[in-house]
Amino acid sequence: MTTLQKRAQAFENKFMHDEELLFKAQARRNGLIGLWAAAIMGKADADAYAKDLIAADVTQKDGVFARLRQDFDAAGVTVLDDEIRQRMTSLLKDTARSMYEGR
């Protein structure tokens, strides 16, 4: 294997590693935002709702936001789109930081 091939392989490995970490961070974030939303909507089984949100992100693009928007509207709870997106961004940053620090 040439030096150039080794470098290319190293970049591919780093990309795969970064994508895996992002996926894990997003899954954690989705669980946390699910707990937050369940508390606002007064859902009895917050853990089950959080797990549903984790699955929603995998099944469709921007699935968590769409699901939250739909569920808030159905529950008659007023939460602005900007607040949902801001909370999602903040939780993702916090989750990534804690993963990086090994927590």
The 8 nearest C-alpha neighbors of each residue, nearest first, counted from 0:
[[1, 4, 5, 2, 3, 6, 8, 7],
 [2, 0, 4, 3, 5, 6, 7, 8],
 [1, 3, 5, 4, 6, 0, 7, 8],
 [2, 4, 6, 1, 5, 7, 0, 8],
 [3, 5, 7, 1, 6, 2, 0, 8],
 [6, 4, 2, 8, 3, 7, 9, 1],
 [7, 5, 9, 3, 8, 4, 2, 10],
 [6, 8, 4, 10, 9, 5, 3, 11],
 [7, 9, 11, 5, 6, 10, 4, 12],
 [8, 10, 6, 12, 7, 11, 5, 13],
 [11, 9, 13, 7, 12, 8, 14, 6],
 [10, 12, 8, 14, 9, 13, 15, 7],
 [11, 13, 9, 15, 10, 14, 16, 8],
 [14, 12, 16, 10, 11, 15, 17, 9],
 [13, 15, 11, 17, 12, 16, 10, 18],
 [16, 14, 18, 12, 13, 17, 19, 11],
 [15, 17, 13, 19, 14, 18, 12, 20],
 [18, 16, 14, 20, 19, 15, 13, 21],
 [17, 19, 21, 15, 20, 16, 14, 22],
 [18, 20, 22, 16, 21, 17, 15, 23],
 [21, 19, 23, 17, 22, 18, 24, 16],
 [20, 22, 18, 24, 19, 23, 25, 17],
 [23, 21, 19, 25, 20, 24, 18, 26],
 [22, 24, 26, 20, 25, 21, 19, 27],
 [25, 23, 21, 27, 26, 22, 95, 94],
 [24, 26, 28, 22, 27, 23, 29, 21],
 [25, 27, 23, 29, 28, 24, 53, 22],
 [28, 26, 24, 30, 29, 25, 23, 31],
 [27, 29, 25, 31, 91, 30, 26, 90],
 [30, 28, 26, 32, 53, 27, 31, 33],
 [29, 31, 49, 33, 27, 28, 32, 53],
 [32, 30, 28, 34, 33, 29, 27, 35],
 [31, 33, 35, 29, 34, 30, 36, 28],
 [32, 34, 49, 30, 36, 31, 35, 37],
 [33, 35, 37, 31, 32, 45, 36, 49],
 [34, 36, 32, 38, 33, 37, 31, 39],
 [37, 35, 39, 33, 38, 34, 32, 40],
 [38, 36, 42, 34, 40, 45, 39, 35],
 [37, 39, 41, 35, 36, 40, 34, 42],
 [40, 38, 36, 37, 41, 35, 76, 42],
 [41, 39, 37, 38, 42, 36, 74, 76],
 [40, 42, 38, 39, 37, 43, 36, 45],
 [43, 41, 37, 40, 44, 45, 38, 39],
 [42, 44, 45, 41, 37, 38, 46, 48],
 [45, 43, 46, 47, 42, 48, 37, 49],
 [44, 46, 48, 37, 34, 47, 42, 43],
 [47, 45, 49, 48, 44, 50, 34, 33],
 [48, 46, 50, 49, 45, 44, 51, 52],
 [47, 49, 51, 45, 46, 50, 33, 52],
 [50, 48, 33, 30, 46, 52, 51, 47],
 [51, 49, 53, 47, 52, 48, 30, 46],
 [52, 50, 48, 54, 49, 53, 55, 47],
 [53, 51, 55, 49, 54, 50, 63, 29],
 [52, 54, 50, 29, 51, 55, 56, 26],
 [53, 55, 51, 57, 52, 56, 58, 50],
 [56, 54, 52, 62, 58, 57, 53, 63],
 [57, 55, 62, 63, 54, 53, 58, 59],
 [56, 58, 54, 55, 59, 53, 62, 60],
 [57, 59, 55, 56, 54, 62, 60, 61],
 [60, 58, 62, 57, 56, 61, 55, 63],
 [59, 61, 62, 56, 58, 57, 63, 55],
 [62, 60, 63, 64, 59, 56, 65, 55],
 [63, 61, 56, 59, 65, 55, 60, 64],
 [64, 62, 66, 56, 65, 61, 55, 52],
 [63, 65, 67, 66, 62, 61, 68, 83],
 [66, 64, 68, 62, 63, 67, 69, 61],
 [65, 67, 69, 63, 64, 68, 62, 70],
 [68, 66, 70, 64, 69, 65, 71, 63],
 [67, 69, 65, 71, 66, 70, 64, 72],
 [68, 70, 66, 72, 67, 71, 65, 73],
 [71, 69, 73, 67, 72, 68, 66, 74],
 [72, 70, 76, 74, 68, 73, 69, 67],
 [71, 73, 75, 69, 70, 74, 76, 68],
 [74, 72, 70, 75, 71, 69, 76, 68],
 [73, 75, 71, 72, 76, 70, 40, 69],
 [74, 76, 72, 73, 71, 77, 70, 40],
 [77, 75, 71, 74, 72, 78, 40, 73],
 [78, 76, 75, 79, 71, 72, 74, 80],
 [77, 79, 76, 80, 82, 71, 83, 68],
 [78, 80, 82, 81, 83, 77, 68, 84],
 [81, 79, 83, 82, 84, 78, 68, 64],
 [80, 82, 84, 79, 83, 85, 86, 78],
 [81, 83, 85, 79, 80, 84, 86, 78],
 [82, 84, 80, 86, 81, 85, 87, 79],
 [85, 83, 87, 81, 86, 82, 88, 80],
 [84, 86, 82, 88, 87, 83, 81, 89],
 [85, 87, 89, 83, 84, 88, 82, 90],
 [88, 86, 84, 90, 85, 89, 91, 83],
 [89, 87, 85, 91, 86, 90, 84, 92],
 [88, 90, 86, 92, 91, 87, 85, 93],
 [89, 91, 93, 87, 92, 88, 28, 94],
 [90, 92, 94, 88, 28, 89, 93, 95],
 [93, 91, 95, 89, 90, 94, 96, 88],
 [94, 92, 90, 96, 91, 95, 97, 89],
 [93, 95, 91, 97, 96, 92, 24, 90],
 [96, 94, 98, 92, 97, 93, 24, 91],
 [97, 95, 99, 93, 94, 98, 92, 100],
 [96, 98, 100, 102, 94, 99, 95, 101],
 [99, 97, 101, 95, 100, 96, 102, 94],
 [100, 98, 96, 101, 97, 95, 102, 94],
 [101, 99, 97, 98, 102, 96, 95, 94],
 [102, 100, 98, 99, 97, 96, 95, 94],
 [101, 97, 98, 100, 99, 96, 94, 95]]
